[in-house]
């Protein structure tokens, strides 16, 4: 199973001998650094680059190229090395783009020597940067993992190497660029565009892949942790024939001395995604009219995904600028008032009043100017949302989007799923879709505790539990709907049987693997079966035989919905849930808990790790989510079915029919 990483995410490495493939769409310099547990590089002899391509356990390319293959043997890396950082940089020859933001997003993949992918990462969100740390292989408790980093540096290699505490950063950066310049005649440009054998939007999505988002940490982290940069809402996923394909037979898996190296990626038809659709010409004096899919990507789905993330970042930054301008205006007003009052002469006659009035007037002018800029930017985003929302595919669309009425069970997994909308108080006119990558990297905690509703009133605990389970059902139905038949299975634990009414759409449609488990025995049986599945898959992966599973093991993605936590669950069950939350996502088992944290407090230290490992969502509007750039408190609104709509039942009926056909 391939892990599709977003910035900050990590994934275990099953083998020591690996290959790192790079596809950048433009010639780049590839290198690697060997650092200690703090990431510090102790000398230039710990950096592999075109001028010195070989280090113990590491070999990189000798020239700039659009595609690279780096060979890694972690068993041969010195014991003092705890981090292997893979870096990319633009050549300083002036022939290519001057910054990464002007080129296609670089793609990196970690594969074993058979060409099977372990993890992949597309580095989006780069702008003025000319060097970037793409991946980091790091040692943790005797085992190696890979982390998606994506840290860019506008100061190029000098700034990158200096950030890793290399004292000779300037000299080494110059020698690397000199080595690249001496080999420019041999550098491999991006392959010319050719007629693709199939359209990008008709390609088959790579199997497996993890999706979460982050953040690495999720972009919508309930604790406000830092997350992937703007357009990482998970990195874009290429179509079949793109970066994720296995190597062609006979193609060298790593650079070998003495012979020519083919750096081109297998069956890659284009070095960069096809350009986004051109916007209609703007009228004089007016901003360009927005176009759905006006972002880079290999398919319309990826373009829309990146466009939504771009809108999210634009709204975050323009709101931050407005708040900063208002804070400055208020600070300036207070300073001017203090100065006026501190001068005794201003207290005589009308000088003091005039000074105070002038300070207030300047404050009002500054705030008015800031609001004008914000309103202009928000109006442009609203216009963009009006063309993007109707064009969204099923997985990205709200339940009231007509695309759901034309729903058909998909043949491939989408790259992301919409879990709701986000908005800010200064721009209440616009809602940004909250998209998370698939498959899920983190489970979900649907908070059924007391919470303020949209109108400012408070719902009682019974009402919140009902709303929480209805929200969980809507999310579970979406997940079932966007996966191909037979590739997603939902289990429900309802110890007291209190959720019968809310669970009716799932039960009556027949999409559940079994009726909701009730009572202590039913709960124990479901938890034991899922923990056993996690154990079996982990053992198979450690043994290097992922297909050697016992007969009867369901290899589809699994979702366990736990209603009314912690009622009806003992310490053993909570420990099993913790285990599933920690270990399950990596092997396709995910949690969705409808829970009240205050009522769960009695579990003490057992609860906190479980709470932190899940992404908290609410069944009513709540401003608990933070963006990864400026830390705004975004108001989250869940993706709920409109009252009276039958779309949920219609969609689940098709899912159930497809499951029955698939099982024959």
N, C-alpha and C positions, 0 to 999 in steps of 0.2 A: 504494500500500500504506500503510495507516494504522499508525503506530507507537503501540502502547498502552504508555504509559510508567509506570514506578514511580519512587518517590522517588529522585532523584539521577541518573536516566537522562537522556541527551540524544539529540537527533536532528537531522540537518541540515534546514535550511529551503530548499526548492527555489525559492521566490519571495520577493520583497521585499514585495509587497502582500498582506496577510493579514487574516484576521478571527479574533478570539478569542472563542469562545462560552462563556458561563458559565451553568450551571444549578445552583442551590443549594437548591431546595425551600423556601426562605424568603427574604424580602427581604434582600438584602445590598447593601453599598456596593462598587462596583467602581472601581478606580483603577489607575494605573501610575506608575512612577518611572523617571527617566532617570539612570543612574549611570555613573561612569567605570569603568576596568578593575578597580578595587578594589570597585566597588559603591557608592561614596560619592555622595551626592546633594549637588550644589553649589547649594543655594538652593531656595526654595519654587517658583520658576518652572520647576523640573525635575520637578514632580509634577502629573499630570493627575488631577482628581477632580471630583465633581459641581459644586463651586463654580468650577472652572476646567477645563472638560472637554477643551480642545483645546490640544495642543502640536505642534510640528513633527513630522509623521509619526505622530501619535497622536491618537485621539479616543475618549473614554470616555462612559459614560452620565451623564445629568444627575440621576438620581434613584436611590433604592433600588429594587431589583426582584429577583424570584426568578430571572429570566433576563436575561442581558446579551449584547450584541455590541459588541466593541471593535474599532475599525478601526486597522490598523497599516500604515504604509508605511516600511519600513526604509531605503529610499533617501533619504527626506526627513529622517531622524534626523540631528542634528548629528554631525560627525565625532568630536567629543570624547566622545560617548556610546558606551559599549561594552556596557552592560547595560540592558535594558528589563524591569523587574520588574512583573508583574501582581499586584495585591494585592486582597484581599477583606476586608471588615470587617462586623460586625453593627452595625446602627444602634443608637444609644444612647437610643432613645425608650422602651424597655421594653415594646414591644408584641409583639416576637418572642422567640425563645429567647435566653437570656442568655449562651449559649456554643455553640460549634460542635458540641460533643459531644452536645447535645440536639436537633440537627437532622440531616437527611439529609446524607451526605457530598457536598460540592460537587464538581461535574464541570466540567472545562474542556477545550476542544478548539480546536486551531489548524487553520483551514481556509483554502483559497485562495478567491478571489472567486467561483468557480463552486460553492462549497459542498463541495468534496471535502476530506475530512479529511487533514491531514498528520500530526497527533499528537493523542493524547487522554490525559487523566490524571484519575483520581478521587482526591480528597484524603481518605484515610482516616486513622484514628488520632488525630483531633483530640478533645480532651476539654474542658479549661477555657479554651481559646483563644478570643479574640473577634476576632482579626485573623490573616490568614495571607498569606504570599507564595505564590501558586499556581504561577506559571510564571516563567521567566526566559529572555528572548531575549538571546543574547549573541554578540558578535563575536569570531571566532577565525580568525586568519590570513586576514583579508579576507572570510571567509564568516560567515554567521549560522547559529546553531543554537538549538534550544529545549531547555531543561532543566526537568524536573519538580522543583519545590522542596518545596512542602508544609510550609514552616517556619511554625509557629503561634506566636502571642504572647498569653499570658494578659493582658498589660498593654495590649492593644489597639493602636490606631493609634499611640499615643505611643511605645510600646516598639518597634513595627515601624520607624517612621521614625527613631527614635533609633539603632536597630541599623544603619541605613544612613547614619549619621553626619550626619544633618540637624540642625543646631543649633536650628532653630525648630520642633522636633517637637511640643512642647506647643501652640503657637499654631496650627500648621497642622492638627493633629488636631481642635482645637476648632472651627476654621473649617469643616472638612469636615463634622463632625456638625451644625453650625449650618446649612450648606447643605442637608444631607439633611432636617433638621427642617423647614425652610421649604418643602420640596417633598413633605412627607408625604402631602398630599392627592392627589398625583399618583403616589405610589409604587405599584408593581405587586405585588400579593400573589401568593402561589403559587396556581396555578389549582386550583379545587376538584376533588376526586376525581370521576372519571366512570367509567362502565362501560367497561373497555378493549375494544378491538376484537378483541384476542386475548390469551390468558393470557401473562404474562411468561415462564413456563417453557416455552412453546411457540414463543417468538420465534426468529427466525433470528439467529445470532450475526453481528456485523459481520465483513466479510471483512478479511483481513490482520490487522494489529495486531502489535506486537512485545511480547514479554513479558519479558522481562526486561529477573525480577527479575531486581536491582539489583540488587544494589544496583546500580541506579544503580550500580553496585556491587551485588552480590547479597546478600540477607539472610544467606546462608550463605557469606560471603566467606572463602576459605582463608587470606587474610592478616589476617583479623579486622578488615577495614575497616568503617567505619560503613555502615549500610544503611538501608533504609526503615524507617519507624516501624512498630510492631507490625502493624497490620492492613493493611499495604501489601503483603503479600506480593504485591505487585503490586496495583494498585488494582482494585476490583471493576469488571467490565465490564457495562454495561447491555445489556438485551435489545433486539431490533429494535423500533423505535418509541421508543427511549430517546435518550440524548444523542448517539449517533453518527450519526443519520440526516442525509442531505443536506437542504438547505433546500428548502422548497416553491417552485415557480416563482413569480416575482413578489414574493416576500418581500424586503424591503430587506436588503442584505448588510451595511450599516453605518449608524450613526446619521446622519441627514441633517437639516440645519437647516431649521426652518420647518414641519415636519410631524410628525404623531404617529408614534411608534415602536412597533412591535410587538415586545416583548421575549419573547414566549412561544416556546418551542422547537417546531419543526415536529412535529406529531402526538404531542406529549407528552401522555399521558393523566393521569398523576399527577405531582405535583411531588416526591414522595418515594417510595421503594420501599415496597411493601406491608409492613405490620408483620410481624415474625417470629411464629411460632406461640406461643401463650401456654403457659407451663409449667403443669403440673398444680399445684393448690394444695398447698403444703407442709404436712406435719404439724406441729403445734405443737412448737416447740423443735428442729426439724430444718431443714436448709437445703432450699431449693427443689429439686425433682427436675429434672435437666437434660433438655433437649429437643434433638433433632437439628435443626439449622437455626435455632437460637436466636440469630440475628444479623441485622443489616440486609442487604438485598440485593434485587435485582430478580428473582432466580430462586433456586430451592433450591440450585443449584450455587454461586451467589455467596454465599448465606448460609452454606453449609457451609465454603466457602473462608475467609470472614471468621471463622467460628467456630474453625477450626483455628488461624488466626493469633492469635486471642484466647487460645486455650489455650497456645500457644507463649509468648506474652508473659507470661501469668499464671504459668506455671511458671518462666520466667526471673526474674521479679521476686520471687516468693515464695522462691525459692532464694537470690537475692541478699540478701533480708532475713535469711534464716537464717544465711548466712555472715557477714553483718555483725554479727549478734547474737553469734555464736560468737567472732568476732574481738574484740568489745567485752568479752565475758566473760573471755577470756584476757588481754587488756590490763589489765583491772581486777584480775585475780588477781595478775599480775606486779607491778603497782603496789603492791598491799596487802602482798605478800610483801617487796618492797623496803623499804617503810616499816617493817615489823615487824623486819626484820633490821638496819636502820640505827639503831634505838634500842637502846643498850646495855642498858637495863633489861629489854628483852624477852628477853635471853639468860639471865637469871637465873630459876631455877625453871621453871615450866611455861608462862609467859606466851608465849614464842615459839612453842611447840608449839600452844598454843590459837589464837594469831593465824593460824598457817599453816593449821590445820584449818578455822578460820572462813572464810579466803579460799577454800580449796578447796570448802567447802560452798556458798558463794555462787556460785562459778563453776559448780558442778554444777547448782544451781537455775536459773541463767540459761540454761544450755545446754538443760536439760530443758524449760523453758518455750518456748524457741525451737523445739525439735524438735517439741513438741506442736502449735504453730501450723503448722509445715511439714507435719506428718502430716495435720492437718485439711484444709489446702488441697490437698495431693496427693490425699487420699481423694476430695475433691469433683471434682478433675480426672479421676481414674480413673473415677468414676461417669459423668462427661460423656463420656469417651472410649468407654465401653462402649455408649453409645447413638449416638455419632457414627460410630464405625468401621463398623458394619453399614449405615449409611445413606449412606455415601460412594458417589459415582458411580464408574464404571469407572476413569476417569483418576486419581482420588484414592485408589483402593482398593489394598490389598496383593494379591499374586497368590493368596493363600489365601482371599480374600473370595469368597463364592458369586456375587457379581455378575459375576465373570469367566466363570462357567459359563453364564450367560445372555447372553453377549457377542453383540452385533450391530455391524457396521461403522457408525460414527456418520454423521450427515448434516451435522454442523457441528463446528468445532474447539472443544475445551473451553478454559476459561480458564487451566488449570494442569495440571501433571502431577506425580505422586508419584515421587520418585527414591529414597526410602528413609525411614528413621525417625531421630529424634533423641531422645536422653535424657541425663539428668544423673545423676551417681553418687548424689546425695542422694535421688533419686526414681526409682529403677530400675524401679519398678512400672509406670510410664507411658511410652509411646512417642508422640511427636508426629510426625504425617506431615510429611515435608519436601516441600513443594510449590514448584515453580518455574513462573513464568508462561510461557505459550506465545503466539506462537512464541518459541523460545529467543533470548535476547539474548547469551548467552555460550556458547561451546563447552564441552566436558567433557574433563577429563584424568583418565582412570581409572589411578590410580597402581599400577603392577605391581612396584614396588620392595619390598625386604624390609620386612616390617611385622609387628608383634605381632598374633597372632590373639586371639580371645575368651578362650581358656583360658590365655593368657600365653606360649604357645610361639611359635616363629618359623617361618614357612613359608619354604622355600627359593625361589630365584629362579624355577625352572621352575614350581613350584606357584603362585607369585604371578602369573606370566604367564598361566597357565591360568585362574585365578580372575578375573583382570582382564578377560580376553576374554569369559568367561561373563557377567560383570557387564555389559560393554558390549553383549552380545547381548540381555540382558534389557531394558536401557534402550532399545535400538534397536527391539525388538519392541513395547515400550509406546508409543513414538512412532508407529510404524506403525499400531498398533491404535486410537489415539485420533484419528487424522486421517481425514477422509472419503476414500473411494477416489480415487486419482489425485492427491491433494494432498500426498503425502509420498513421497519417493524416497530409498532408501538405497544407497550405494556402499560397497564394502569394498576396502581395500588391505591385502594380506597378502603382503609381498615374498618371504618365504622359504617360504610355504605352511605355516607351523607351526600355524595356527589352524584346520585343517580340521575337527577334531572339535568344537570349541566353536561353529564357524560353521554346523554341519550344520543346525540348525533353520531358519536363514534361507535357506540354499542349497536344501535339500530342499523347502521349502514354495513356493519360487519367488517370494518377495516382493522379492528383490534386483533392481535394474535390470540387472545383468549379473553373471556369476560373479566371485568375488573376484579382483582384479588381482594378478598375481604377477610377479616379476622386474622389472628396471629399466625395460624398455619398457612393461610394463603399468601400473606406477606412474606413469610420466611421462605416459602417455596420459590417465589419469583426472585427474591434477592439472591438466594443460593444459586439459582440457574444462571443469572446474569454474572455474578462474581465468578462462577465456574467458567463461563464463556471467556471472560477477560483473562483468567489464568491460562486457559488452553491456547488462546491466540498468542499471548505473551511467550509461552513456552515454545510454540511453533516458530515464532519470529527469532527468539534467541538461538534456536537450533538451526536457523537458516533454512527452514522448510515451511514456509507460510501456507503451503497447500496441504500439508500433512496433518489435517484436522480429523478427529473422529467423525464417523458418519452421523448425520443428524444435527450437527452444529450449524446453526443459522448464521451465515456469513454476511447477512445484510446489516446495514446500520441499525442500531437499536436505540429506542428512546423509552425511558422509564418515567412515567408521570406519577408523582407521589402526591396524593391529595391530603389536605388537612394535617400536614406535618406539624407537630410531633405526635399527635394523638394516635394511640395504638401501636407505637413503635418503642422498642426498648433499646438499651445501650448497644446490644449486639447489632440490631438493625441499623442504628445510626453509624456504627463503625463500618458496616458494609456499604452504606451510602457514601461515606467518606472515601472508601476505597474506590467505588465506582466513579466518584467525582474526580479523583486524582488520576487513576490509571485507565479509566474507561475511554475517554475521548481518543486516545492514541490508537485504540483497537476497535473503535466504532461503537462504543456504548456511551450514551449520553443521559444526563439527568434533567428533569424539569420538575421542580418542587413548588407546590403551592403551600406556602408556609408563613407563619407569623413569628418573627424573630424574638419578640418579647415573650411569647408563650413557650418558645424553645430554649429560653435562657437557662432552664434547669439542667440542661445537658452540659453546661459549663464549657470546659476546654475542648470537649468533643465537637461543639457546634462551630466555634470560630473558624477553624480551617475549612469546614464545609461551606460556611457563609462566604469566606474570601475566595473560594475557588469557583463560585458561580456568579454569573452576571445577573445583578438584581434588576428586575423590571416590575412595574406596578400595573394594576388593572384600571387605575384612574390616572389622570394627568398629574405628573410630579416632576420637580426640577432637581433630580438627584444625579444626573449624568453630566460628566465634564468632558470637554473636548481636549485633544492632546496638544493644542498650540497655545491657547491663552487661558484655558481653564474656566471658560464660561460655565455657569450652571444652566444646562439646557433642559427645557421642559419636554418630557417624554410623554407621548400619547400612544397607547397600544393600538395595534391593528385589529379592530373588532369588526364583526359582520354588522351591517346596518340593520336596525330593528325591522322585523317583518320580512327581511330578504330570505329567499330560499337558496341562495347561491351556495352556502356551505353544504346543504344536503345534496344538491345537484353534483357538486364536485366530489363529495365523498362517495356517492353512488357510482361514479365513473371509476374512482380509485378501487372500490371494492370489486367491480366487474373485471377490471384489469388484473387484480390480484388473483381472482378465481381462474381467469384464462391462463395466467402465467403458471399457476400451480397444477394445471392439468398435465 
